[in-house]
Amino acid sequence: MSADTAPIVLPATNPYVGPRAFRRDERLPNRQRAARELADLVIAERVVLLHAPSGAGKTSLIQAAVARMLRSDGFQPTTPARVDKPPAGTGNRYVHSVGVDLLGAETPGLADMTISDMIERLDPPLLDGGARVLVLDQLEEILALDPTDAPAKEEFFRQLGAALADGTLWTLLAVREDYLGGLERYLRFLPGRLRARFRLDFLDHGEALAAVRTPAGEQRVSFVDGAAESLVDRLARARVDRPGGGDDWLKSPYVEPFQLQVVCRTLWRVASSRAGESFREIGPQDVDRVDIDRALSRYYTHALRELEQELGVDQRAVRDWFERDLITGRRFRAQTSRAPVPGDLGARVLDALEDAYLIRVDNRAGTPWYELAHDRLINAVLDANQAWRHATLDPWQVAAYEWRRNQRQRAFLLTGDALRRAPQPAAAGLADLEREFLVRSRDEAGLADARGATNRLALLAAAEAVVIVVLAVLLVVLT
């Protein structure tokens, strides 16, 4: 059978990973130069700090590229370990967390091990001439999880410094760059005070094009007629507030990897569905069919559904928080220091939303302030929330949100039969907005009734006055 007559096999697997990080067994479609530079820096300097803005792809770079390069150069990088595990017993929670990732939670005596002990227990053992690279990812968690346990933080960095002291262990530490200042007080415990640093930024235009084209090309699907360029141009736009109240979407020099992966995953599904078994190219018409905000809306909806299932948090409370605290009336990003729900659950929700790249945190004067991760999420959140409410809530509840969205104008309050069918404001289980909406609606209806009664009394009084005048006139005429 010739190539021309052979049946075409439809690519079954979506090659875009979506919002998650690339894994060890996956190939990073871009940033090979950055990965090579970072791997060389680790080899040369031994102790290196990788820093980047949230969502720039630190974990993907390490897992899918840098670790592979280090292994090819004769080094043995560990699985990326984190310090995020909850406390266990009386030991140091951060040290124990690293041990869980490196050795497993069931390792005998883990609670009493130091970081040096853990390194010695690692498998496989080092070959002659080999070197171990300890990889610690998302190290900012040591600063954010508990701001009151400074002694535990110091002990962790003391143990890390001790493990690095004899010069036989290499390490790569990854941290969000807005936490760099918080690490300063602990640098004295580490060799070289982390002077060797590497900064990773968002994707530039060329890197973004590679991230779009390469995964499709590996499945023999090509972008044609400037489709990839058009997609990148649409992704590389930011909303800019103009003096005097106007705003524009302007082209920016960077694309966020998270957003690109979400949109490309949707694009692949759209294009393959359109083409069917003849799917071999993606054109401008496919790119035009992808609503970037809608793709993000679906991702937002999926993330909140998972959040509700895993943590048991009320999805509605989280949606309300996004719309009320993170988005202004003019549809710009706002910041808040409060969580969607109170207590420990609220802190866990914030961590999950940050891990999903839906929000980012800015620590100022010891207070964390939260905001949407990207301007593109504004319309995505609003559209998804509106669709969810219409599908889930009663009509009077939807009306309450419309009232708030329209600056609580009187014209959007309930009246007539709609008000009579709504529950009383004192009913159990109402949200604060709903109770306020019902109270205001009933107050306004009462005022309207009072105004109507007053008008009727005025009319009656006027009619009575006319009758009296007429009778007086008749009396005068008759006499």
C-alpha positions in Angstrom: 0.0 0.0 0.0 1.4 3.4 -1.0 1.7 6.4 1.3 -1.0 8.1 -0.7 -3.5 5.2 -0.3 -2.7 4.3 3.3 -5.4 5.1 5.8 -4.8 8.1 8.0 -4.7 7.4 11.7 -6.3 10.2 13.7 -3.9 11.4 16.5 -5.7 10.2 19.6 -3.7 12.0 22.3 -3.9 15.7 22.9 -0.2 16.6 23.0 -0.7 19.8 25.1 -0.4 19.1 28.9 -2.8 21.9 29.9 -2.1 23.9 33.1 -0.1 21.2 34.9 3.7 21.0 35.0 5.6 18.9 32.5 6.7 15.6 34.0 10.1 13.7 33.9 9.0 11.4 31.0 7.8 14.3 28.9 9.7 16.5 26.5 9.7 20.2 27.0 8.9 21.7 23.6 11.0 24.9 24.1 13.6 26.5 26.4 16.3 24.0 25.7 18.9 26.8 25.8 17.7 28.0 29.2 17.7 24.4 30.5 21.3 23.9 29.2 22.5 27.1 30.8 20.9 26.2 34.1 22.3 22.7 34.1 25.8 24.0 33.3 25.4 26.6 36.2 24.5 23.8 38.6 27.5 21.8 37.6 29.9 24.7 37.8 28.6 26.4 41.0 27.3 23.4 42.9 24.7 25.4 44.8 22.2 27.3 42.6 19.0 29.3 43.2 16.4 29.3 40.4 13.9 32.1 40.7 11.0 33.1 38.5 7.6 34.7 38.6 4.6 32.5 39.5 3.5 30.5 36.5 6.8 30.9 34.5 7.4 27.1 34.4 10.2 26.4 37.0 8.9 22.9 37.8 8.5 22.0 34.1 12.0 23.2 33.3 13.5 21.2 36.1 11.5 18.0 35.6 11.4 17.8 31.8 14.7 19.3 30.8 17.3 20.2 33.4 17.2 16.9 35.3 17.6 14.9 32.1 20.6 17.0 31.1 22.2 16.6 34.5 21.8 12.8 34.2 23.4 12.8 30.8 26.3 14.6 32.3 26.9 11.9 35.0 24.9 13.5 37.8 22.1 12.0 39.8 19.4 14.6 40.5 16.8 13.6 43.1 13.1 13.7 42.6 12.0 17.4 43.2 11.2 17.6 47.0 9.1 20.1 48.7 8.6 21.4 52.3 4.9 21.5 52.2 3.9 18.5 54.2 2.0 19.0 57.5 3.9 18.6 60.8 4.5 15.0 61.9 5.4 14.4 65.6 7.9 16.7 67.3 10.5 16.8 64.6 11.2 19.6 62.1 8.2 19.6 59.7 10.3 20.9 56.7 13.1 18.4 57.1 10.5 15.6 57.5 8.6 16.8 54.4 11.8 16.6 52.3 12.3 13.1 53.7 8.8 12.0 52.7 9.5 13.0 49.1 13.0 11.6 48.9 12.5 8.3 50.8 8.8 7.7 51.3 6.6 8.3 54.4 6.9 4.7 55.6 10.7 4.8 55.9 11.7 3.5 59.3 13.3 6.2 61.5 12.4 9.0 59.1 11.3 11.3 61.9 14.8 11.3 63.4 16.8 11.7 60.2 18.7 14.8 59.2 18.9 15.9 55.6 22.5 14.4 55.5 21.1 11.1 56.7 18.4 11.2 54.0 21.0 11.8 51.3 23.0 8.9 52.4 20.0 6.6 52.3 19.1 7.5 48.7 18.8 4.9 46.0 20.5 4.1 43.7 23.9 4.5 45.3 26.3 6.8 43.6 28.6 5.4 41.0 32.3 6.1 41.1 32.9 9.7 40.0 29.1 10.5 40.2 27.6 13.3 42.2 24.1 13.7 43.8 22.0 16.8 43.1 19.4 17.6 45.7 16.4 19.4 44.0 14.1 21.4 46.2 11.1 22.9 44.4 8.8 25.6 45.5 11.0 26.5 48.4 8.9 29.7 49.1 6.5 27.4 51.0 8.9 27.4 53.9 8.3 31.1 54.2 4.6 31.0 53.6 3.2 28.0 55.5 3.8 29.2 59.1 5.2 32.7 59.7 5.6 32.0 63.4 8.1 29.1 63.4 11.4 30.9 62.7 13.4 28.4 64.8 12.2 25.5 62.6 13.1 27.4 59.5 16.6 28.1 60.8 17.1 24.5 61.7 16.1 23.4 58.2 18.6 25.7 56.6 21.3 24.7 59.1 20.8 21.1 58.2 20.8 21.9 54.5 24.0 23.9 54.9 25.6 21.0 56.9 24.7 18.5 54.1 26.4 20.8 51.6 29.4 21.6 53.7 31.7 18.8 52.6 31.4 19.7 48.9 30.1 16.2 47.8 26.5 17.3 47.3 25.1 19.6 44.6 21.8 21.3 45.0 19.2 23.2 42.9 16.7 25.3 44.8 13.7 26.8 43.0 11.7 29.7 44.5 9.2 32.3 43.3 11.1 35.5 42.9 8.7 37.6 45.1 9.9 35.5 48.0 13.6 36.2 47.4 13.7 38.9 50.1 12.4 36.5 52.7 15.3 34.1 52.1 17.9 36.7 53.0 18.0 36.0 56.7 18.8 32.3 56.1 21.5 32.7 53.5 24.2 32.7 56.2 23.6 29.0 56.7 24.4 28.0 53.1 27.7 27.8 51.3 28.3 30.9 49.1 25.0 32.5 50.4 23.3 31.4 47.2 25.3 33.8 45.1 24.8 31.7 41.9 21.3 32.5 40.6 19.4 31.9 37.5 16.2 33.8 36.5 13.5 32.3 34.3 11.0 34.6 32.7 7.7 34.0 30.9 7.8 32.8 27.3 9.1 35.3 24.7 7.6 35.2 21.2 10.0 32.5 19.8 9.6 30.3 22.8 5.8 30.6 22.6 5.8 29.7 18.9 7.9 26.6 19.7 5.5 25.6 22.5 2.6 25.9 20.1 4.1 24.2 17.1 6.3 21.4 18.4 3.8 19.2 20.3 1.5 19.2 17.2 4.4 18.6 14.9 5.4 15.5 16.8 2.1 14.0 15.9 2.5 15.1 12.3 0.0 17.9 12.6 1.1 21.3 11.3 0.1 24.9 11.8 -0.5 26.6 8.4 -1.0 30.1 7.0 0.3 32.0 10.0 -2.1 30.3 12.4 0.5 29.8 15.1 1.6 33.4 14.9 -2.0 34.6 15.1 -2.5 32.5 18.3 0.6 33.8 20.0 -0.3 37.4 19.1 -3.7 36.9 20.7 -2.1 35.3 23.8 0.5 38.1 24.1 -2.0 40.8 25.0 -2.6 42.6 28.2 -5.3 45.0 29.3 -3.9 48.5 30.0 -5.9 51.2 31.8 -5.5 54.5 30.1 -5.5 57.9 31.8 -9.0 59.4 31.7 -10.8 56.1 32.1 -10.2 54.3 28.8 -8.5 50.9 28.4 -7.0 48.9 25.6 -5.7 45.4 25.0 -2.1 45.9 23.9 0.6 43.5 22.8 3.0 42.5 25.5 6.5 40.9 25.0 5.6 37.7 26.9 3.2 34.8 27.1 2.4 32.9 30.3 3.0 29.1 29.8 -0.1 28.2 31.8 -2.4 30.2 29.6 -0.8 28.9 26.4 -1.1 25.3 27.4 -4.8 25.7 28.4 -5.7 27.4 25.1 -3.7 25.0 23.0 -5.3 22.0 24.6 -8.7 23.5 23.7 -7.5 24.3 20.2 -6.4 20.8 19.5 -9.8 19.4 20.6 -11.6 22.0 18.4 -9.5 21.4 15.3 -9.5 17.6 15.6 -13.2 17.5 16.0 -13.7 19.7 12.9 -11.3 17.7 10.7 -12.1 14.2 11.8 -10.0 11.4 10.3 -8.3 13.9 8.0 -6.8 15.9 10.8 -3.4 16.9 9.7 -3.3 20.7 10.0 -4.5 23.6 12.1 -5.4 26.7 10.3 -6.5 30.3 11.1 -10.1 29.3 11.0 -9.4 26.9 13.9 -7.6 29.6 15.9 -10.5 32.0 15.3 -12.9 29.4 16.7 -11.1 29.2 20.0 -12.4 31.7 22.5 -9.5 32.3 24.8 -11.7 33.5 27.6 -14.0 30.5 27.2 -11.1 28.1 27.3 -10.0 29.7 30.6 -13.6 29.6 31.9 -13.7 25.9 31.4 -10.4 25.5 33.2 -11.6 27.7 36.1 -14.9 25.7 36.3 -12.9 22.4 36.4 -10.5 23.7 39.0 -13.4 24.8 41.3 -15.2 21.5 40.8 -12.1 19.6 41.9 -11.6 22.0 44.8 -15.1 21.2 46.0 -14.6 17.5 45.7 -11.2 17.3 47.4 -11.6 19.9 50.2 -15.3 19.9 50.6 -15.4 23.7 50.3 -18.6 25.3 49.1 -18.0 26.1 45.4 -20.4 29.0 45.5 -18.4 30.7 48.3 -15.3 30.5 46.2 -17.0 31.9 43.1 -18.4 34.8 45.1 -15.0 35.5 46.5 -13.4 35.7 43.0 -16.1 38.0 41.7 -16.5 40.2 44.8 -12.9 40.5 46.0 -10.7 40.0 43.0 -12.5 41.9 40.2 -13.5 45.6 40.3 -16.8 47.0 38.9 -14.9 48.1 35.8 -13.5 44.6 35.3 -10.0 45.1 36.4 -8.0 43.0 38.9 -8.3 43.9 42.5 -6.4 42.5 45.6 -7.7 41.1 48.8 -6.0 39.9 52.0 -8.9 37.6 53.1 -9.6 34.0 52.1 -12.8 32.7 50.5 -13.7 30.9 53.7 -12.4 31.3 57.2 -9.9 29.2 59.2 -7.6 26.4 58.1 -9.9 25.5 55.2 -9.5 29.0 53.8 -5.7 28.7 53.8 -5.9 25.3 52.0 -8.2 26.7 49.4 -5.8 29.6 48.8 -2.9 27.2 48.4 -4.9 25.1 45.9 -6.0 28.1 43.9 -2.4 29.3 43.7 -1.1 25.8 42.7 -3.7 25.9 39.9 -2.3 29.3 38.7 -5.7 31.0 39.2 -4.4 33.4 41.7 -1.0 34.8 42.7 0.1 36.2 46.1 2.0 39.4 46.9 3.4 39.6 50.4 3.6 43.2 51.7 4.6 44.1 55.3 4.0 40.5 56.4 0.4 40.5 54.9 -0.4 38.3 51.9 -2.5 40.0 49.2 -4.2 37.8 46.6 -5.1 38.7 43.0 -6.0 37.0 39.8 -3.0 35.4 38.0 -3.9 37.1 34.7 -6.1 39.8 33.2 -7.5 37.2 30.8 -9.1 35.4 33.8 -11.5 38.4 34.5 -14.0 37.7 31.8 -13.4 33.9 32.2 -14.4 34.1 35.8 -17.4 36.4 35.3 -18.8 34.3 32.4 -18.3 31.0 34.2 -19.9 32.3 37.4 -22.9 33.6 35.5 -23.4 30.3 33.6 -23.1 28.3 36.9 -25.6 30.5 38.7 -28.2 30.2 35.9 -27.8 26.5 35.9 -27.7 26.0 39.7 -29.6 28.8 41.6 -33.2 29.9 41.8 -34.2 32.9 39.6 -34.4 35.2 42.6 -30.9 34.3 43.6 -29.6 35.1 40.1 -31.4 38.4 40.4 -29.5 39.2 43.6 -26.2 38.9 41.7 -27.5 41.0 38.9 -28.5 43.6 41.4 -25.0 43.7 42.8 -23.3 43.7 39.4 -25.4 46.7 38.5 -24.3 48.8 41.5 -27.3 47.9 43.6 -29.7 50.0 41.5 -33.3 50.1 42.7 -34.6 49.0 39.3 -33.0 45.5 39.8 -34.8 44.7 43.0 -37.6 42.1 43.2 -41.2 43.2 42.8 -44.7 41.7 42.5 -45.0 37.9 42.2 -41.3 37.4 42.0 -40.9 39.0 45.5 -43.9 37.0 46.9 -42.3 33.8 45.7 -38.9 34.6 47.3 -38.1 33.4 50.8 -38.3 35.7 53.8 -35.0 37.5 54.7 -34.8 35.6 58.0 -34.8 32.2 56.3 -31.9 29.9 57.2 -29.1 29.2 54.8 -29.1 32.6 52.9 -25.9 34.2 51.8 -25.3 37.8 53.0 -25.9 39.2 49.6 -29.2 37.3 49.3 -30.4 38.5 52.6 -29.5 42.1 51.9 -31.2 41.8 48.5 -34.4 40.5 50.0 -34.5 43.1 52.7 -33.9 45.9 50.2 -36.6 44.5 47.9 -39.2 44.3 50.6 -38.3 47.7 52.0 -38.6 49.2 48.5 -41.9 47.4 48.0 -43.2 48.7 51.3 -42.2 52.2 50.3 -43.9 51.8 47.0 -47.0 50.6 48.8 -46.8 53.5 51.2 -46.4 55.9 48.3 -49.4 54.3 46.6 -51.5 54.6 49.7 -50.4 58.2 50.2 -51.4 59.0 46.6 -54.8 57.3 47.0 -55.5 59.3 50.1 -54.4 62.5 48.4 -56.8 61.7 45.5 -59.6 61.0 47.9 -58.9 64.2 49.8 -58.9 66.1 46.5 -62.2 64.5 45.5 -63.7 65.4 48.8 -62.6 69.0 48.4 -64.1 69.2 45.0 -67.4 67.8 46.4 -67.4 70.3 49.2 -66.8 73.2 46.7 -69.6 72.0 44.5 -72.0 71.7 47.3 -71.1 75.1 48.6 -71.7 76.6 45.1 -75.1 74.9 44.9 -76.0 76.1 48.3 -75.2 79.7 47.3 -77.2 79.3 44.0 -80.2 77.9 45.7 -80.4 80.6 48.4 
